[in-house]
Amino acid sequence: MREAIHNLEASKIREVANAGLGREDVLAFWFGESDEVTPEVIRQAAIDSLQRGETFYAHNLGLPELREAIAGYTSKLHPKVDASRIAVTSGGVSALMLAVQALVDAGDEVVAVTPVWPNLTAQPAILGAHVRTVSLVPANGEWTLDMAALRKAVTPKTKLLIVNAPNNPTGWTMTREEQQAVLDHCRENGTWILADEVYERLYFEPTPNSCAPSFLDISRPDDRLVVTHSFSKSFLMTGWRLGWLVLPPALVEGIGKLIEFNTSCASVFTQRAAVAAIEHTAEITPRVVAHLKQCRDTLVPLLVALPGVQVAPAKGGMYAFFRLEGFGDSLALAKRLVVEAGLGLAPGNAFAPEAQGWLRWCFASKDPQRLVQGVERLKTWLSKQ
């Protein structure tokens, strides 16, 4: 086995979840998904496709009608994007890995903004890249970007910068000014940007297009920029494993080859479901976002009221990222909460060493009362410490 694979850390989130196996009394908020089922109109489109016998291979880059639908969807939110720049992938994870495979050689330098979902730093490491990190800085529970530190880290030697915003786990979202500064700096240094924007529609600040600021708003088609997306979050389709890439034209053919060698193609029936999701986005996504905002506004004030808790309302995403004073080891703390409180949270150090002592709570709950119950369990547990 390659040393890079041998040295990969197992998921700390899975480790916590495994501690709760077989316990039906645990309130689980550890994984990044809603407990609400995919809307019926999407499920029915997949069923209809299967009934038509659409069980064969598709084009590597995706069904033409889905690529057109994604391009139209994207162009309503951002400046026009042509369908020829869209590649459909078997999940957002696959989209990210394909982008890294296309851009990174062994020995290349990659910089990632952390804390972040661990896949984003593991993927370039798997390919033998040297991964450096620039940490967001917490203050009163809110995380912000140290732009001076990022400029210092990204040099002409940096092949790729990875940025996830809105951010998992912190909820941090880039401002337009920050995006422009990052784009300008990367242009000067010849550095590629991989922008993970899967949470862009899960944004709670008022904006004209109802989504978070995107690099697509300020970039040129030929910029060294790859943007990844997923149907998982905004359309409640986590288990469907379908995502997409917005690419510069020069990268499209190569990505098509990589899809062939990775997954060959996304299944046709899931792509038919995705077309239905986009056709019905006006009735699906705003409801999802409004409900998530209700969940956030239910959970965060209750956490703030607890002694020793540092947390700020996330501007985007589906997570409350908070710190409990007096507890150092996030993984040990999360395991204790499972066993002693029946509460399942993700440990902060799963996302970066600098997030040690923090916990991530996914507030995407169909019933907000589950969040209230969870806080009550945490409050009771804290009272006994």
N, C-alpha and C positions, 0 to 999 in steps of 0.2 A: 504493500500500500504506500502511496506517496506520503511523504512526511507532512505536507500541507493538510492532507485529509486526516491523517492520524492526529494532528494537533488541533483540529476543530473542536470547539467546546460544544458539548451537548446543550440543548435548550434548557435554560433555567426555568422558563415558564412551564415547559413540559414536566420538569422535575417536580415543581410545585403541584401541578395537576395530578401527577402520579401519586402524590402523597394523599390525595383525596379520592383515589379509586375505590369504588365500592361503597362510598358514603353518599347516600341520597340526601342527607341533611345539609350538605355543604351548599351555600349560596355562591355560585361560581361566576366570577367576573374577570377571570384571568386571560381569556382569549380575546382577540380583537375582532369580534363579530357580534351582530345583534342576535337575539334569540327569537326574532320574528322571521317567519317563513317567507320565502320569495313570493311576490305577488302572483296571483292566479293567472293573470293575462300572460305573464312571462312563462310560467310553467306550462300553460296550455299550448303556447307556440312550440315548445319543445316536444310535447306529446303529439301535436299535429304533424310535426316533422318526422317523428319516428313512425307514425301511422302511415305516412307517405313512403316509407322505406328509405329515408335519407340516412343511410348507415355507411356511406362510402367516404373515401378520402376527399378533401377539399384542396383548394389552392394553398400553397405554403403561406402566403401573405393574408389569407382569409377570403371569404366570399366577397365578390365585388359589391353586392348590395349592402353588406355590413360595413365594408370600408367606406362606401359612399355615405352610409348613415352616420358613422362615426365622424367623418369629415364635416358633414352638415351640423351635427351636434356640437362639435368643437368650434366651428365657425360662428355659431350663435353666441358662444361665450367669449371668443377671442377673435383676433384678425383671421381672415380666411385661410383655411388649411385645405390643400388639395388631397383628394382620396389617394393619390399616388404616393403620398408621404406616410400613409397609415399601414402598419403591420399588425395583424391580429395575432395574439399569442395565447397559449394555454395557461392563463393566469397572469396576474401582475408580477408574481415571483419569477416566472419564466421571462417576462418582458425585461426585468432588471438583469437577469443572468445573461440573456442574449445581448443586451447592450454592453455589458462588461466583457463578454467574450469577443465582441466585435472591436473593442477599443483597447483592451489591456493585454500587454505581453508580460510574461514572467520577468520580474526585475523592475517593472515600471513603478513609478511612485503614484499612489492614489491618496487623495485627502478626502475625508468624510466629516461632515458636521454631526456631532454626537451630543447627547444621547440619541440613539436611533435604533430602530428595529434591527436586530443583530444580523439578519441576512445581508444587509447592505454593506457591512464591513467584511462579512465572511466570504462573499462572492469573489471580490478581487483577490483575497487571500488564497482562495482555492486555486486561482490561476497563477499563483506565485508572485503576485504584486506585493510591494511594500506599502502597507496601509498606515497612514498617519491620520490623526484626528484633531479637530478643532472643537473644543467644547463650548456649547452654549453655557451661559453664566446665569445661575439662579439668584434671584433677589426677591424676598417675601413671597416665595412660591411661584414666581413667574420667571421663565427662562428667556434670555435675550442673546443675540449674536454679538460677539466681540469682533467687529469688522476689522480692526487693526490686526488682531491675531490671525484672522483668515487671510488677509492680504500678505502677511508675513509667511504663512504656511504654503500658500499657492505661489509657486515660482515657475520659471520656464522649464524646470525639471518635472513638474507635476503633469502627468498625462491626463488625469481625470479628477474632477471634483464631484462628490456625491452629496446632494442636498435633498432632504425630505421635508417638505413644508406644504400644508400644515403637517406638523411633526407628530410622529408616533415615537415616544410616548408623551412628550411634554405639552403638546397643543400649541407650541410656538409656530407662528406664521410669519413669513417674510413680508416686509413692507415693499412697496414698489421701489422706493429709494434703495433699499438693500439689494433687491434683485438687479437693479441697474448697475450698482457699484460692483456687484459680483460679476455680472456679464462683461462689463468694461474691463475689469481686471483679468478675467480669463481670456478675453480677446487679445489683450496685450501680451499675455504669456503663452498663447497657443494651447491653452488647456481646454479639454472637453468638459462639459457640464452634463451630468446625469441628474435630471430633476424628477424625483419621485413625487408626483402630484395627485396620488390616488385619493386624497382626502379633500380635493379642492372644492367640491360641492358641499361638503360637510363643514360649512363656514357660517359663523353666527353673527358676524358684523354686517351692517348694512352696506351693500354694494349694488351698483346698477345691474350687473349681470349675475348676481346671486352666487358668486363663487370667490374663492381666495385669489389674490394676485398670482399671476402665472408668468413664467419666463416667456411663454408664447405671446404675451401682450407686447413685449418690447424687443423681440428677437427678429432676425432675418431668416428666411428659409435655409440659407447656406451657413448659418452659424454652427459652431461646434457644440450643438445642443441636442440632447435626446431627452424627450419627456415621456414618462411612463404613466399609464393609467390602468384602472381595473373596474370591472363591473361589480366587484364584490361589495363595496361599501355603500355607494349611492343608490344601488338597485337591489340591495339585500340578496346578493348572489354569491356569497363566499364559496360555497361548495361547488359551484359550476366551473370554476377555474378558467376564467376568461378575462383577458386584458388586452391592452394595445400599446403600441409605440407610435409617437409622432417623431419622424426622422427627417434629417436633411436628405435631399434627393440622392446624394452620392452614396448614402449608406443603405438604401432600400434593397438593392440587389443582394448585397452581402448578408443582410439580415434574413432575406428569404432563404439563402443557402443554409444559414445556421438553424433556422426553424426546421428545415428538412432533416438536418443531422441531429436535432434534439427531440422534436416531437412529431415531425412531418407536417402536422397541421392541427388546428383545433377542430373538434368534432362539429359536424354540420348542424346537428340538432341544438347544440348549445349556442351556435352562432345565430340560428333562427330565433332562439329565445332572446338573444341580445338585440336583434333588430326590433323585436316587440318591445323590449325595455326602452329603447331610444324613442320609439314611436309614442310611448306612453309616459315619457319622462316628466311631462308637465303635471301629471296626476300622481306620480310615484315619488320623485325625489323631493319636491317641496314638503310633502307630508313627512317623509323620513327626517328631513332636516329640522322641521318644526318639533317633531317628537323628540329628537336628540337634544334640542335646546331645552325642552321641558325637563328631560332627564338630567342634563347638566345643572340646570337651575334648581332642581330638587336636591341633587347630591352635594354640590359644592358648599352651599350655606350650612348644611348639616356637618360637613367635615370641618369647616372653619370654626364652628362652635365647640369643637372638641379641644381639650387642652393639649398644647404642644404640637398642633398640626400646622404645617405650612403648605398652603395650596392657593392657586389663583385660577379663576375660571378660564378654561381653554377657549381660545378664539376660534379654533377649528379642530376637527377630528372627533373622536368619541371616547376620550380618556380624561380622567382626573389624575394628575400626577402629583403626589403629595408626600411630605416627609413627616415622620413621627420622631420628635426629639427624644433622644436617649436610647435609640435603637440603631446600632451600627451596621449589622449584617442583614441586608435586605432579604437574601435567600432564606436564612435561618428564621427571620421574622415572618416571612410569608408562609413557611412551613408550619410555624407555631400557630399562626392564625387559622390555618386549615384544621389542624388537629384540635386546638383548644377553643376556637371560636366558631368553627364551621363557616369560615369566610375565605373565599378563594380569590386572591389578588396576585398580580405579577410582580416579581421582585425588580427593583430599579436597576440593580447591577446586571440584569440580563441585557440591558441596553447600552451600558458603558460603565467603566469603573467609577467615573465621577458621579454617577447616579446611585452610588452605594448609600443606603439609608433611606431611599425613596421607594414608593410603591405605586404601581399603575392600576387604576380601577377603570375597567371598561363600563361606561354608563349606558351602553346601547341595550336597554332593557325594555321589552314590550310592556311590562308592568312596572311603572316607576316605584310602586310600593316595595318591590324587591330591593331597591336601593335604600329605602328608609329602613327596612329590616336589616340590611347589611350594616348600616351605620349603627343601629342599635346593638348589634352583636359586637362591633368594634368598640363602642362606648363601654359596654359591659366588661369586655376583656381588659380594656385599659384601666378600668376602675379596680381591677384585681392585681395590677402590676405594682 
